[in-house]
Amino acid sequence: AVCEELHERGHKNVGIVYNWHHGHGHIGDWKESLKLMKPYLLCLNLNGMNAEAKPKILDLSHGQHDQAMLKVVIESGYDGPIGILDHRTDLDTEVVLRSNLEGLDWLIRDYNEPGSAGLRPIKAPDKPKVGAIAPRDMNAKPLDPESNPYWDAYVNRDRIYDFYARQAITRNREPAAFPGIDGAHTGHWGNQNDQETWKDGRVKEMDTGSMVSGVFRGQGLTIPRAVSVRLPSVPGQEEALNVVFDTDKMRFAAAWSGDLVAWTDVRRGLMHGIPMGGEPVELLNLKAQFEGAKFLGLYRDADRVIFSWSILGKVNHRTAVVIDGKVHEIEAEIPEDPEPQWTQRITTRGKLGDQTPYAIDTLTLPYDNPWDALLFPGGHDFVSERRIALCTIHGDVWVCDVSGPGLEELTWKRFAAGLHQPLGLKVVDGLIHVMCRDQIVALHDCNNDDEADYYKPVSRVHQTSAGGHDFITGLERDLAGRWFFASGNQGLCRVDNDRIDILATGLRNPNGLGISPDGSTVLTSVQEGTWTPASAICDVSFGGHFGAGGPREGERGYVPPMLYLPRGVDNSSGGQVFINSDKWGPLSGQWVHFSSGFSKHFILLRESLDKSSQGAAVVLPGSFLAGSHRGRFSPYDGQLYVTGSQGWGNYGIADGALQRVRYNNQTEVFPYPVDFEVRENGVLLTFANEESVPKADHEKWYAQHWNYRYGPSYGSREYAVSDPNKIGHDWLEILSVQRVEDGPKLFIEIPQIEPVHQLHLHLDDGKRIELFATIHQLGEPFTHYKGYRKIEKTFGIDPALVSSDLHDPEVLMEACTACHHPKDQTVGPSLEFIRGRYAGNPNGIVDWAMNPKKNNPQLAPMPSFKFLGKKRLRTIAEKILE
């Protein structure tokens, strides 16, 4: 009515801009409303439309009424402007626009030909803005394609290569935060998801043999340590009959007909256990439950599975059989000469790499095998000089006989099957031990036919559960014979006979571990998520709680990681391996870290501190076929062998891989640092020899740093150190690079270096060096070079202000307001909180600013502001207390 009246008065320039997101009350009468508005409609802004505005802002094509309302618009003849508004302040505008344009395109195609548009496009992610979102072709090709041989594979189509390196090469003085996996166009995990990428039902076609271990669900039961068995058929039997044995209660718990397992296709069949695959049948002649009995393992004889346990000194052997079409429990004898199930051997051929200084060779897995067995390796070790054992997450163990160093012929034999998601393997005195969710099991081949016939439990003292994500990973053993493994449920575990010690807790989804030979140093990895701001490597040697689930009470109630790893180089960390080989270059005594997400590996340098450590990772060239997570140095050829699996959320191109990283250096020059130390005024790098030390040219180096936020949100963005509320990095000035006379060392002088979650140090001189470090503590200043002078740290404050005698309280307060909001806790407590705590006590504020302590693990550490001097700090304190 207003527009109609104004038009009659000659004000033809007045009209209506109508926003769908304000019109939820007119969804029901949209046709009539549009008819009334159309003569005056200047622009129509679209939005996904659900009843009652739930939610109010929604991407186009994802609302219940979008199709019907757009149909009304098209058929009304309206031909004016169409708009899309960005009301998502937590997301980058480009992401919101792209998502809505894709939704509008879907709606129009569906209108023109109903049902032809296919699946709706993916909604914009529910994730806050992280700075400028990368174009879809950003860094689409790596700087060094030869070191990234699979860069043009489909899985890498949106991958951002060398993000931090490119910032360094362009000498970026205001470096941005990493935008996210695959540019953050399709959400936090990039272009992979549960609905498409990780949905894999091939396990349904896999011949697992007559037995599968896992979490059984069926007939009202949930059994965390279960073994389901398909019973040998008898003449006249119409369909398969199966039984499940509870290895905790020592009883057959249920029987059924039909399939052994009703596998799901969620995350490759690894999340929902081993559900009963058919209809219940009666189980006869059940024996009494044996409370307090000790499980002694199981024997395999062709399709038969015989369970063994002891109670009160008596050993029992029992199995289940089919008699007259019914399932019976009976006593059994241990087979003297068990028959094998898998007699075929499969031959593959390896492939040698030619990179330097490390070549990646491939020991080709038997992907094509008679049982359609899936090859997602979980660990490996060396049985002998020519035999390697390998376990797979879907329950198999294979042995591979290697013809020689050239890998010309690899002969594979299926050695065991039906284990419970093995994710670690260790050979002790020629005997294969496997880390499963239910137990550490030793696989005995009693009749030497290259097939395990006795699965003997070595340890069952760790906890397991029915949870889909309760993986137990890695398996190591120290010189004292103690076992080590990582549990997402319990933490880092050490087992000595029947005793289990939990060395550390708060580890989010650890995927492997590494130990020094004597077990004194133990490292493990954690995955970005809630209460874990980034994937990281934790040094658990001194114990403590490492953050997942929130901080705990006590001195070590929150221990930060030894080393954070940024999402742009490792979004999902694998295990570590101690370098105990003198045939693998000049790195003996250091470590290798594996990135499962990026299918990469790193030199891991560890600097010991008092009851802790800090670390640096140096990116090594090359990529693995699958997400690398386990490594072992061969005691025979001294080279590094790596297993990897696709899992979910990684850039691998194969289900799994076994590869060898071979030292292939052709010169005396080793281009990477072999040790590092953090000093008060920079970083001291040690190289292998004099020939390997880079030129002392500070213009070839670049440094930047940033922090993360520890808290309950899923991961963290990258925050500037100078302004902890700002998403981004800070450039660090490298004042000089000094050649050290005492040994093959180089000192990188960085006066403003400080404790920080992430330091990136880059050298662009022939062979690039990309080093990522976490700094907990600065050592003594390095002074052994000409021209050394002490430079005060200003922590992002304008040096001109620091060097002046300015006492203006309004200006000086700028040193505080970057971290302290007037009323809200942000990086630090609010000014209001400080005012209440220090009421009438300005000297208390001064003393704290001079020598701050870290009381709250969720907040970034406050640096000392001694450089402002007590007089100016007193001015600030009085201003705060006004």
C-alpha positions, 0 to 999 in steps of 0.5 A: 500500500505504501508503494502504491500510494507513493507511485500515485504521487509520482515517486516512481523510484520507490520500490521493494527489495524483498528478502526470502529470509524475512518472509518465512511467515508468507511461505503459505501465501507466497504466490499471492504475496509475490503478485501484490509486490511484483509491480514494485519489486526492485530485487528479490533476494533468495534463501533456503526456506524451511518452515518456522525459519529453522534455520533462518539462513540456509543455502539454496536447494536445502530448504523444504520449500525452495523448489515450490517458491522458485517455481512461483517466481519463474512462472510469475514472469518476474524478470528483475534482479535476483540477489543472494545475501551473505548473512553468514559472518562466520564464513568467507563470502566466496564460500557462501556465494558459491554454495548458493549459486550451485544450489540455484543452478540445481533448482533451475535444472530440476525445474526444467526437467524434474528429477534430472538434477541429481544429488543436491550440492553440498552445503557451505561448512558450519565453520568460522571464517579463516581469512581469504578462502583459496581459489579452487586452483590455488597451488594446484601443482606442487613446487616440486612435482617430482617429489610429489608423483601423485599430485595429478591424481583425482584425490588431489584435485583440490589439494593446496600444495606448499602453502607455507613455502609459497608464503616464504618464497614471496617473502610475505610480510603479512602471511595469512592462515592456511585456508583449510583442507582443499581450500575449505570449499566443502567443509572442514575435511575437504572434498572427502566425506562419509557419504561418498569417499569413505563409504566402501562395502567391499568387505562384504565380498571378502572371504575372511575364512571361517572366523572373524573377531570383533565387537559382536552385536545380535540377539540382544547381545553386545560382546566387545571381545568376540569371535564369530565362526562359520561352522563346517557344513555337513551333508544335507545342510541347506545354509551356513550355520554360525556361532559366536564365542565370548572370550571374556566369559568363555562361552558360546553365546549365540548361533544363527543361520545365514551370513557370518557377518552383516557388514556395513559400508560405513568407513570401509566396514570398520566402525560397526563391529561384526553384527550377526548376519542372519536369523537366530538358531538354537544352541544345544549342549551349552556348558556352564559359564566359567567365571575367572577362567583364563583364555588360552587362545584358539586353534585352527584346523582348516575350517574348524576353530577350537577354543582353549581356556583354563580354570583351576589348573584344568585346560578345556578345549571346546568347539561347536559343530552341526549335528542333524542341522542343529548347533552343538557345543562339544569337547575337542582335541588339539589337532596334531597336523592342522590343515591350511585354509589358504595354500595359494602363493601370489607373486608380485614385482617391486618397483625401485625409485630413483630420488635422492637423497632418499628413494622410495621403493614399492613392495607391491601388495597382492591387491588381486588375490583369490579371496578378495582380501582387502589390503589396508596394512596396520603394521609390519616387521621382519621375520628374517632377512628375506621375509616380512610380516604384515597385518591388515586392518580387516584382520589378515596377516601376510608374509612376503618373501623378498627375492633380494634388494632389487625386489624383482620377485615378491612372494606373498602368503596369507598367514592368518585371518580373522583378527580384531582390527590389528594396527600393530605388529612386532616380531620377537625371536622369529614369532609374529605378535599382533596388536589387536583391539582385544589382545596382543596375540602370538601367531604360532605355525606349529607344523611349519606350513606357512599358516598360523594354527595356534593364536595364543594371547600374550596380553589381554590386560588393556581395556577395550569397548564396543565403541566404533572408534576405539582403535588400539594402535602400534606395537613396540617392545623395549630391551626389557621385554615390555610392550608399548601401544597407544589406545584412544580409550586408555592412553599410552600403555606399557605392559609388563607381564600382567601389569599395565601402566598408563604412561599418559592420558588425554591423547585424541585418537593416537595412531601409532607410537615410537620408542627408543630401544630402552623405552626411556623416550616414548612418542605418540601422535594425536589428531586434531579435534575437540580439545586438540587444536592441531595434529601433534606429536606428544613426548609422553616419557614423563607422563601427564595428561595431554589435553583431550577431554579438557585439562586435569588437576595437578602439575601435569594436568595439561601437558602441551605437545612436543610438536604441533603440525600445521594442517597444511603439512599434516592433517592426520598424524601417524606414528614415529620411529627411532632411527637406529640405523647407521645405513640411512644417512647421518640421522642415527639417534633422531626420529622419523614422523609419518603423516597419515593424512598427507602420505608424507614423512619428516625428519623429527628433531627432538630437543630435550628440556627439563622433564619435557622436550620441544621438536622440529619436523623437516619435510622430506621429499616424496609421497607414499601410495597410502596414508603412512603410519608405521615404520621400521628399520630393517636390522638387515639392510638398515633401510626404512620400511613403511606401511600405510593405509587409506583409512579416511581423510588422507591423500593416498591413491591406493588402499594400502602400501608397503614401501621402502625408503632407501638412502640413495645419496650420491654426494657427501652433501646431506641437505637437511639439518640433523639437529636443532637448538632454540636459543634466546635470539634464534635457532642453531642448526647442525648439519651432517658435515662441513659440505652440507652447511648452506651458505650464510645468506640471510636473504635466502631464509624466511621465518613466520610463526603463529599460535593455536587455541586449546579448547573444546572446539574442533581444532583451531585456526592459526592465530597471529602472535602479535594479535591473538584475536587475528587469524593469520601469521606473523612474519619474523625478521631474520637479522643475520645467518651466521656460520659457526666455527665450532662444527658444521652449524648455522645460527639463524639470528631471529631476535624476536623469536619467542615461545610459540606453538608453530614456527616455520623456518624456510630456506630457498637455496637449491634443496629447500628446507621446510622446518616446523617447530614448537617452542616451549623454552628459549635457551641461552643466547648464542653469542659466538659470532662477530657483531652480537648484540642483545636486542630486546623482545617487543612481542609485536609492539611497535619498536618505535614505541618501545624505544621512546619515552612515551607515557601516554596511557591511551597509547600504552594500553594498546599493548594490552587490548590486543589480548584483553577485552574490556569485558570478555575473556578472549586470549587473556582474561578481561580487563574487568576481571583484572581490575577486580583481582588487582583492585587497589594494587597496581604494583601487582599488575606491574609484577605480573607483567614483568614475570608472568606465569601460566596458570590457565592451560586454555590460554596462550602464555603471556610474554614478559613486558619487562622491555616497557620498564616499570614506570610505563607498566605502572602507567598501564596498571593505573589506567586499567584500575581507573 
